Amino acid sequence: AVQERKADPKCVTVLGSDFVLDEGSDICRILKKNEILLREIPTCETWEDYQNLGEGSLILNCYPAGKFGAEKQAERLGRPFLYLPGSFDYGEIKEELRKLLQELQTGQEQENVLGIETISEELEAFCKREIIFCEAAAGHAKAIIGDTSIVLDYLYHPRPLGLAGFLLKHGFHVTTVYLDSVSPEEKNVFDWLKIHHPDLELCATIQAKMRVLPRHTEEKVLAIGQKAAWFSGSSYFVNMVQGGGLWGFDGIRRTLELMTEAFLEEKDPEDLIIRKGWGCESCI
């Protein structure tokens, strides 16, 4: 339904996610600094808004489930495409930002998109500053959460093993990851976890026994994601799905902030977590 329009060098379109990118995300901050308009499907309120998605001179996708469709749309519109999945790895984030900056510079036909001599200089300075902030946020969260057991799930973020690896490297006590498969994008971190944290439990949510296993905990457990909260029986949980629009270095910091808030504020899972198929007859 989105027809090809003249590409606007001051417009970027993001496709393939149910949530808008958070305003504080690295991508949004870079685009705003360069006065580039960001168009996203969840922000469309009218048919014209939806049609205007075709004006983007660059098509981005940040969520794995939407990659195929967004890439095909970019091909149909004759636009360059970048897949920039959310990550908890500093090096990967830096490389994704490099690709974005290079593409923006090419699209705008400017020598200095960010106003200084080279992309490399700007990127190095930006990443160095952001990593310092992330490390400080991790230290602050660890000081509050301490050695409390942490469980997390794939629905919170499509890189659950990446999140687990990041937390474990920073001294957090992650015990369980709820996921039904391991994405090829996480093979490296999966292999790292097998070697360095072989006691980490990977628990499939689609196992039939998950329907009847006890859902309670004697000690305080911090859950990251709704499934983790539901299966662990924890009332201290981060209530977010599909990454919630978080991305990049800012996404790491926001996750740590949300963890701290969840640790300090008890919630009621029965009220907040929607049960799919609630009210249907059981086939078991």
N, C-alpha and C positions, 0 to 999 in steps of 0.2 A: 504493500500500500504506500510505502514511502517512495516517491518518484525522484528521479535524479534532478538535482538543481545545480546551479552554478556554485562551485565550491567557494566558501568564504574562508580566507586564510586566517581570519580572526574567530573561527568557530571550530570546536572539536566536539564530536558526538561519541557518547559512551552507550554501548548496547549490551544486553545480555545479563542484566542483574535486576532483581526485584527491588533493590534499595538504591537510593541516590548516594553518591559518594559524599562522605562527611566533609563539611566545609573546611575542616582543619587538616584533611588528608593532604599528603605531599603533592599529589596530582592537582588538586584544587588550588593549593597555594601557588604552585608554579604557574598555572594558567591565569590566575587572577593577577599575579605580578606582571604578566605580559599582556594583560588586558584582552585575554582570549575568552570568548564565551563558551560555556560548557552546556551542551544539550544532553538530556537523559530522558528515557521513556517515562520513568515514574513521576517526572515533573510536568508532563504534558497534561494540560487541562482542557484543551480544545483540539479539534481536528487539524487546525492550522499549526498548532504547536507540534503535533505529531508529524505533519508534513515537513516542518522546518528541520527535522532531524537529518534530512537529506542535504542540508547546507554544510554539514561538517566537512572540513578539508582533510580530517583525519578521523578514522574510526578506532575506538579503543574498546577492549573488553578486559574486565578484571575478575570475572567469575567463571570458573572452568565450565560449568554447565551451559553457559551461553556462548562459548568460544566458537563452535562450529557455525551457528546461525549468524553471529556477528561478522565472522570472516566472509561468509557467503554474501551477506548484505554489502560489505565493503567491495567485494569483487563486482557485484551487480552495479554499484554506484560508481565504480572506477576510482575508488579512494584507497590510499595506503591504510594498512591495518596493523595494529600493535596489540599483542596479547601481554598484558601486564598483571599477572595474578598476584593477589595479596600474599605476603610472605613475612616470616619472622626471622629471616636471615639477612644480616646487614649487607653482605656482599651481593646477594641477589637483588635487594632493593636498589642498591647503588647502580647496578648494571641496568635495571629497568628504567631508572631515572635518566641514565645516559642515553638510552634508546629514545626515550620521549623527547629529551632536549634536542637531540640530533634531528629528529623528525620535525620538530617545531621550527628549528632553524632552517631546515630545507624548505618547509612549507611557506615560511614567511620571507625567504630569500634575504635574510639579514645576516650580517657577519656575527653580531653579538646579541643573541636573543635576550640574554640576562644582563646585558649592560656592562660586562667587563671583557677582558681580553679573549679568553677562551672558555668553552664549555667545561673543559677539564678543571680549570682553576675554580670556577664557580661550583662545580659539582663536588670537588674535594672539600672546599670550605663548608658547603651546605651539609654534606654527609658527616664530616667531623663534628660539627656543632650538634647535629641531630643525634648522633650516637652518644655523645656526652649526656644529652638530655635523657635518652633512653636508659642509659646505665644508672643515672640518678633516680629515675622513676622505678627501676627494678630494685635498687637498694632501699628505697622508701617503702615499697610494697612488701619486700622481704622482712623489713624491720617490724611491720605490723602483723603480717600473716604468720611469720615464723616457720615452724616445722609442721604446721597444720597439713593434714592430708588433702591433696588436690586431685579431683577427677575432672575430666573434660570430654567433650564429644565432637564428632565430625560436623554436627549441624551448626555448632557455634561458628566454625570456620572451616573452609575446605582443606586447610592445612593443619589438621589436629596434631599430627606427629611433629610438625615443625614447631607448633606452639609448645608441645610437651618438651621437645629438645631445648628450646630457648629457656623455659622455666627451670629445667633440670640443670642446665649450664650455669644458671644464676642462683643455685642453691635451694630452690623450692622443692617440696616433697610431693612430687607427682606420682600417684600410685596406679591410676587406671585411665585408659583412653577407650572410650566407646566409639567403635567404628565398624563398618561392615566389610570394608575392603581397604587396601592400601593403594593409593593413587601412584601411578608411575612417577609423578612429579615429586613424590616423597621417598623414592627408593633409597637415595643417599642417606637421608636422616633415619630411615628405618634400619638400614645397615648399621649406622652409628649407634642407635639405641640398642640394637641387639648385642653389641660389643660392650658398651659402657653402662647400660642400664638393663641387663637381662631380666631383672625382677619386675620391670614395668609390665603391667597386665593389659593386654589388648582384648577387649570384650565386644563381641558382635551383638548388635541390638536386635537383629532379626532372628536370632535363635529362639525356637519355640519356648525353651525353658525360661527365657527372660520374662515371660508373661506371669509366671508363678513364683519366681524367686522372691524372697523377702526384700522389701524396699525400706530399710531403716538402718540407722547407724547409731552406735552407742557414743561415739566421739564426734566432735565437730569436724565436719568435712566441708571444704569449699568446692562447689561445683561450677564449672565454666560451661554453660549451655543447658538447655532445657532437658535433653535426654539424660545428661549426666546427673542433673538434679533429680529427675524422676526415678532413675534406676538406683541411685545411691540413697534416696530418701532424705537428701539434704535440703534444709530450708535456707541455706546460705548459698545463693547461686547468682551467676551473671545471667540475666534474662535477655538473651540476644540470639538471633539466628542468621545464618548466611553471611557472617562478617559484619552485618549491620551498616555497611558503607564505610567501614574503617579500612585504611590502606596505608602501607609504608611505615616509616618511622613513627609518624603520628599514630598510626593504628596500633603499634606496639605499646606506646605510652598510654593510649586510651584503654587498651585491654588491661594493663596493669592498674590503672585507676579504677576501672570497673571491678576488678578483682578485690581491691581494697574496700570499695564501697559495699560489695556483696558480703565480704567477710564481717563487716561491722553492722550490717542491717539485715535482719531476718525477714524472709518472705514466705508467703504461703503458696507452695507449688500447686495445690488443688485449685486455687483461684487463678493463677497466672498461666499455667500450662494447659493448652487446649489439647484434649484427647481426640485424635482423629478417629472417626467412626463411633464416637460416643453415642450410646443409645441403640446401636445395632445389635442384633442377635449374634451371639458367639457361635462360631462354626466348630469350636473345639469341644 
